[in-house]
Amino acid sequence: MIGWLDLASGASGDMLLAALLDAGVPVADLEDRIAAVAPEHIVLRHEQVHRGAVAARRTVVDVTTSTTHRGLSDVIRLIEAADLPADLRDHAVAVFTSLAEAEGSVHGVQPDQVHFHEVGALDAIADIIGVCAGFVALGLTEVHAGPVALGGGSVSTDHGRLSVPPPAVVALLRGRPTVGGPVDAELCTPTGAALLRHWVTHWGFQPAMRVVSTGVGAGGRDFVGYSNVVRLLVGEPVERHPTSTAVVIEANVDDLDPRIWPYVVQRLLAAGAADAWLTPIVMKKGRSAHTISVLVGWDRLDDVRRLILTETTAIGLRLHDVDKYALEREFAVVNVSGETVRVKIARLDGHVVNVQPEYEDVVAAATRLGWPVKRMLAAAHSAAADWWTLGD
């Protein structure tokens, strides 16, 4: 089973917790896991609400008043002493550790010196233990997610008012796709960011899947004209390309130093692309640009897609399913004045329809002999002439 998170309204611990419960995780299971760790009384309260036009589950964490300040080591001791499955303990410790590291880096202190409500509070324990227990219960092999909406404006914290997104959220989601807005409010909390950082394995569009359950978790605020929810789709993965044999990836790029393009094309071919080419174009406002197009099999799609996004200035890609028809082909070797040149031979229904010397071999042989490349190319074609008669 796999999952996909719609994070167009950001994420908080209680929103993720509600979405998991709404998707079918038993409430009692999560309550037992939380109670095993919590040093003080915690109650999960559930209600059905509407956020905008969407019906959603709201989970409220009710905790006792506590003045105890806990640091990372205190929380880890609570987790390790609890009667929990080993994998759940590992997940929870990892989330709390990343949260403390992010807050520590923001304030210039070591993670274990961080003492503030996000790390030590009972509601954070409930959110992190509950969400980790929920994901473990679902047994998802992959968790995909769309870009995280962060909100805007400012938020009040123990350290005063901070601009949204708060520094800890920025640190936790560095390298992940995020977007500001669509409202002036904090949409992604540090706890939510730490959970996403740990659990999301793939970022992007919803993968091809057969959905079997859906969970909708509500945020605490109901914005006018906007649904403040996290959606979780749970389902079975399916093949995305039932009929096509390959895909063409394209991007229009207008701000890359053109000297980089030959290197990019070379890297794409080395990464497994069947072909890669550039097309000069004119974009809006008369800007000169190039379209990079790459033909690649589905098995190498992820590698090629990542390479385009890291080696060029493209921030979005177009994908087109295609069917690829290729002729039968083989390689032969011809000898020209003691130099060997490979020749590619293509057949249609067993008949040779193309004989072409490999250009890199032609150039290398011409260089060694001190010949013009055009002479070596002509000689290689002449040496390969007999291949045209095969299959006739």
Secondary structure, 3 states (H helix, E strand, C coil): CEEEEECCCCECHHHHHHHHHHCCCCHHHHHHHHHHHCCCCEEEEEEEEEECCEEEEEEEEEECCCCCCCCHHHHHHHHHHCCCCHHHHHHHHHHHHHHHHHHHHHHCCCHHHCCCHHHHCHHHHHHHHHHHHHHHHHCCCEEEECCEECECCEEEECCEEEECCCHHHHHHCCCCCEECECCCCECECHHHHHHHHHHCCEECCCCCEEEEEEEEEECCCCCCCCCCEEEEEEEEECCCCCCCCEEEEEEEECCCCHHHHHHHHHHHHHCCCCEEEEEEEECHHHCEEEEEEEEEEHHHHHHHHHHHHHHCCCCCCEEEEECCCCCEEEEEEEEECCEEEEEEEEEECCEEEEEEECHHHHHHHHHHHCCCHHHHHHHHHHHCHHHHHCCC
